[in-house]
Amino acid sequence: MTVQTALLQGTRLLEDAQVTAPRLTAEVLLSHAMRRERVYLFAHPEQELRQVEWLHYGRYLHERMMGKPTQYITRRQEFYGREFRVTRDVLIPRPESEHVVEVALRLARGARRLLDVGTGSGALAVTLQLETGAEAWATEISPSAAAVASTNATRLGARVAVVVCDVMDAIASESMDLIVANPPYVPLAQRDGLQREVRDWEPDRALFAGESGFEIYERVVAAAPRVLRPGSWLIMELGFGSRDRVAALLHGWQDIEIAPDLAGIPRVIAARASAQHAAE
């Protein structure tokens, strides 16, 4: 079995299983099975696969056809130009979340201490620490997810202290210049409408936020004034259609700003804590 033949057969199987981007997925899975970069496949189409490579490739194809996301098969996902390790304990980082980083770098690059609430893989905390040099903290309610975030921070050379707690309960008052969060925002009623790769494989705790989908937003907004220094920023990713309700939660905050993604969809909301918040 040559590389070229393996790719053709894998692509056909994935097409029949209605997997998105079947050719690209076949290339990623084969390069993972061979422990090579994708470019190697293009340069060596006639190379014969070793038995162990073919066995791994076949298993990866079967897993993907059953709905397992490619990122959970390869255990990696790129975010802001860096490779993060991912497991089923954490949500797969999305490109849309890079807008949170961009807004934070624009509004709060001078932050000395920052907090990522519900860090998951650590993508936001690690990226912002490396981009700004700030002292970075991250909270995560799942111990197994916190372990993934710590591993990513160590691998990528980021100084991030990961704390296992609910929202920001364990974080000291008026200790942060910036809080970022990509909270769960899918209402439970929308479970059946999600793609099977998301619904059946990604962690429920990272996806669903109660009946309305706003429960975690409410808790983050309520807790943030205690932790933020006056005049500091809270920046959160927005779920589809959530802009108005989340903006209403921020009544009394200053300089509220909403940033769209490349498709023009409201994706990030930012607001500064007022001196009144600190007094309360």
Sequence and secondary structure as in RCSB ss.txt:
>XXXX:A:sequence
MTVQTALLQGTRLLEDAQVTAPRLTAEVLLSHAMRRERVYLFAHPEQELRQVEWLHYGRYLHERMMGKPTQYITR
RQEFYGREFRVTRDVLIPRPESEHVVEVALRLARGARRLLDVGTGSGALAVTLQLETGAEAWATEISPSAAAVAS
TNATRLGARVAVVVCDVMDAIASESMDLIVANPPYVPLAQRDGLQREVRDWEPDRALFAGESGFEIYERVVAAAP
RVLRPGSWLIMELGFGSRDRVAALLHGWQDIEIAPDLAGIPRVIAARASAQHAAE
>XXXX:A:secstr
 BHHHHHHHHHHHHHHTT SSHHHHHHHHHHHHHT  HHHHHH TT B  HHHHHHHHHHHHHHHTT  HHHHHT
EEEETTEEEE  TTS    GGGHHHHHHHHHHHTT SEEEEES TTSHHHHHHHHHH  EEEEEES HHHHHHHH
HHHHHHT  EEEEESSTTTTS TT EEEEEE    B GGGGGGS HHHHTTS HHHHB TTTS HHHHHHHHHHH
HHEEEEEEEEEE  TT HHHHHHHTTT EEEEEEE TTS EEEEEEE  HHHHH 
